[in-house]
Amino acid sequence: MEIKFFSAVATLIVVSLVTGLTRAMPYLIFGGKKEIPSTVRYLGTVLPASIMIILVVYCLRNIDITSFPFGLAELISVALVVVLQVTKKNTILSILFGTACYMILIRTVFPL
């Protein structure tokens, strides 16, 4: 029992140190008066949208369009998120309503 406890504590310490180090690295490397390289600035502007596109594709990859419900719950929810994001420009609102729409649709309209 003692070995498991110390192993768990050691694991938590290592994970905490690595997490802290990775979060501190940008400030250690680019802190102060150092100029941020153009490549890093470019990645900072491009990567957020790229990651969101990858997440959407990952979430929609298993849609079966050959059998009922033909991915309608997913497509309706994605459409709602797009409409809310374009009209309200509020990411949290879009995520909350899109998730709620999807959960309601798969539980009531399109139960599996």
C-alpha positions in Angstrom: 0.0 0.0 0.0 2.8 2.4 0.8 4.5 1.8 -2.5 1.4 2.8 -4.4 1.0 6.0 -2.4 4.6 7.1 -2.9 4.4 6.1 -6.6 1.2 8.2 -7.0 2.8 11.2 -5.2 6.0 10.9 -7.3 3.9 10.8 -10.4 1.9 13.9 -9.4 5.1 15.8 -8.6 6.6 14.9 -12.0 3.5 15.8 -13.9 3.2 19.1 -12.0 6.8 20.0 -12.7 6.5 19.2 -16.4 3.2 21.1 -16.7 4.7 24.1 -15.0 7.8 24.0 -17.1 5.9 23.8 -20.4 3.7 26.7 -19.4 6.7 28.8 -18.3 8.8 28.0 -21.4 7.4 30.8 -23.6 8.1 33.4 -20.9 11.6 32.0 -20.4 12.4 31.9 -24.1 10.6 35.1 -25.3 10.3 37.1 -22.1 11.7 40.5 -21.5 12.7 42.6 -24.5 13.4 39.7 -26.9 11.6 39.9 -30.2 9.2 37.1 -31.0 10.3 35.4 -34.3 8.0 35.8 -37.2 7.5 32.0 -37.5 6.2 31.9 -33.9 3.9 34.9 -34.5 2.6 33.2 -37.7 1.9 29.9 -35.8 0.1 31.9 -33.1 -2.3 33.3 -35.7 -2.8 30.1 -37.7 -2.8 27.3 -35.1 -6.0 28.1 -33.2 -8.2 27.9 -36.3 -6.3 24.8 -37.5 -6.8 23.0 -34.2 -10.6 23.9 -34.2 -10.9 22.5 -37.8 -9.1 19.3 -36.7 -11.4 18.9 -33.7 -14.5 19.3 -35.9 -13.3 16.8 -38.4 -12.4 14.4 -35.6 -15.8 14.7 -34.0 -17.7 14.2 -37.3 -15.5 11.4 -38.7 -17.8 8.5 -37.6 -21.0 9.9 -39.1 -22.8 7.1 -41.0 -24.7 8.8 -43.9 -26.0 5.5 -45.3 -28.4 4.7 -42.5 -30.9 6.5 -40.3 -30.5 9.2 -38.9 -27.9 10.0 -41.6 -25.9 12.2 -39.2 -28.7 14.7 -38.9 -28.1 15.4 -35.2 -24.5 16.2 -35.8 -25.2 18.4 -38.9 -28.0 20.3 -37.2 -25.8 21.0 -34.2 -22.9 22.1 -36.3 -25.2 24.4 -38.3 -26.5 25.9 -35.0 -22.9 26.5 -33.8 -22.0 28.2 -37.1 -25.1 30.4 -37.1 -24.6 31.4 -33.5 -20.9 32.1 -34.0 -21.6 34.3 -37.1 -24.5 36.2 -35.5 -23.5 36.5 -31.8 -19.7 36.1 -32.1 -19.7 34.4 -28.7 -17.7 31.2 -28.5 -19.0 30.0 -25.2 -22.6 30.5 -26.2 -22.0 28.6 -29.5 -20.4 25.7 -27.7 -23.1 25.5 -25.0 -26.0 25.7 -27.4 -24.4 23.4 -29.9 -23.7 20.8 -27.2 -27.2 21.1 -25.7 -28.8 20.8 -29.2 -26.8 17.7 -30.0 -27.6 16.1 -26.6 -31.3 16.8 -26.9 -31.4 15.6 -30.5 -29.7 12.2 -29.8 -31.8 11.6 -26.6 -35.2 12.6 -28.0 -35.5 13.0 -31.8 -32.8 10.5 -32.9 -32.4 7.9 -30.1 -30.1 5.1 -31.0 
